[in-house]
Amino acid sequence: MTIAAIARRPVRILGSLVGLLMLVSGCVSSTPKKKLNLDLKIVHARIVDGTGAPWYRADLGVIGDRIATIGDLSA
């Protein structure tokens, strides 16, 4: 492996992480904009987002086989 290839590795990893975060933030809404007809609601779940940040508690709404929303779904 060349020095140039080693130097590009952190940039590729950072770019991949930024892309993943943009994808996740675009797919999952933290607060629902309208009333959702959820198939499954999990309350007080431990959410691990995969970024290395600590887990947190939130509600999780599922429609079909997709996560539709994460946040406070008590309303």
Kinemage of the C-alpha trace (Angstrom):
@kinemage 1
@onewidth
@group {chain A} dominant
@subgroup {mainchain}
@vectorlist {calphas} color= white
{ca met a 1} P 0.000 0.000 0.000
{ca thr a 2} L 1.349 3.422 -0.913
{ca ile a 3} L 1.546 6.410 1.405
{ca ala a 4} L -1.045 8.214 -0.720
{ca ala a 5} L -3.494 5.312 -0.332
{ca ile a 6} L -2.971 5.291 3.442
{ca ala a 7} L -3.513 9.063 3.597
{ca arg a 8} L -6.844 8.751 1.723
{ca arg a 9} L -8.214 6.046 4.020
{ca pro a 10} L -9.461 8.391 6.843
{ca val a 11} L -11.120 10.627 4.236
{ca arg a 12} L -12.973 7.656 2.761
{ca ile a 13} L -14.093 6.474 6.186
{ca leu a 14} L -15.250 9.959 7.171
{ca gly a 15} L -17.076 10.364 3.873
{ca ser a 16} L -18.815 7.020 4.359
{ca leu a 17} L -19.909 7.971 7.879
{ca val a 18} L -21.245 11.348 6.741
{ca gly a 19} L -23.146 9.646 3.920
{ca leu a 20} L -24.611 7.096 6.323
{ca leu a 21} L -25.716 9.817 8.741
{ca met a 22} L -27.357 11.763 5.919
{ca leu a 23} L -29.161 8.616 4.777
{ca val a 24} L -30.384 7.785 8.268
{ca ser a 25} L -31.485 11.334 9.019
{ca gly a 26} L -33.398 11.459 5.746
{ca cys a 27} L -35.150 8.124 6.313
{ca val a 28} L -36.090 8.463 9.957
{ca ser a 29} L -38.038 11.379 11.296
{ca ser a 30} L -37.544 12.220 14.965
{ca thr a 31} L -41.008 13.763 15.267
{ca pro a 32} L -43.982 12.757 13.176
{ca lys a 33} L -45.446 15.588 11.083
{ca lys a 34} L -48.872 13.967 10.872
{ca lys a 35} L -50.737 11.111 12.496
{ca leu a 36} L -49.097 7.877 11.409
{ca asn a 37} L -50.951 4.586 11.186
{ca leu a 38} L -48.224 2.471 12.791
{ca asp a 39} L -48.163 -1.313 12.574
{ca leu a 40} L -45.955 -1.556 15.656
{ca lys a 41} L -44.977 0.901 18.377
{ca ile a 42} L -42.130 0.078 20.752
{ca val a 43} L -42.004 2.359 23.782
{ca his a 44} L -38.904 3.224 25.832
{ca ala a 45} L -36.572 1.359 23.453
{ca arg a 46} L -32.791 1.635 23.652
{ca ile a 47} L -31.746 3.351 20.423
{ca val a 48} L -28.206 2.653 19.184
{ca asp a 49} L -27.507 4.646 16.019
{ca gly a 50} L -24.188 3.016 15.120
{ca thr a 51} L -22.110 6.208 15.207
{ca gly a 52} L -20.403 5.400 18.503
{ca ala a 53} L -22.621 7.809 20.424
{ca pro a 54} L -24.149 6.414 23.620
{ca trp a 55} L -27.563 4.773 23.364
{ca tyr a 56} L -30.660 6.708 24.376
{ca arg a 57} L -34.280 5.921 25.213
{ca ala a 58} L -37.014 6.743 22.709
{ca asp a 59} L -40.159 5.318 21.161
{ca leu a 60} L -39.907 3.534 17.821
{ca gly a 61} L -42.689 3.383 15.209
{ca val a 62} L -42.730 0.718 12.496
{ca ile a 63} L -44.827 0.592 9.332
{ca gly a 64} L -44.499 -2.633 7.357
{ca asp a 65} L -40.854 -3.665 7.546
{ca arg a 66} L -39.441 -0.131 7.924
{ca ile a 67} L -38.737 2.165 10.864
{ca ala a 68} L -41.099 5.081 10.265
{ca thr a 69} L -40.235 7.321 13.216
{ca ile a 70} L -38.104 7.569 16.333
{ca gly a 71} L -38.909 9.943 19.169
{ca asp a 72} L -41.680 10.682 21.641
{ca leu a 73} L -44.752 8.860 20.321
{ca ser a 74} L -46.920 9.296 23.416
{ca ala a 75} L -49.370 11.575 21.599
